């Protein structure tokens, strides 16, 4: 299983444009008091550029791990990036 540091390294070098928009879309909801799971779900289901970016990032990132990360760890790093993006 990929360590959280390994996951962070992939997020630090996403090799994909649009990640700031993804962080912003989720982060704005977090600012408004929506919990992360709900905000994540809404963005993924939205069909917007942010959701497309997330899907592309997940597909592209899969090849960068020798073992797939636990979903909860992967999403924990995403939440951290979203919170940092909005200064929370």
Secondary structure, DSSP 4 states (H G I P E B T S, - for coil): ---HHHHHHHHHT--STTHHHHHHHHHHHHHTT--HHHHHHHHHHS-SHHHHHHHHHHHHHHTT-SSPPPHHHHHHHHHHHHHHHHT-
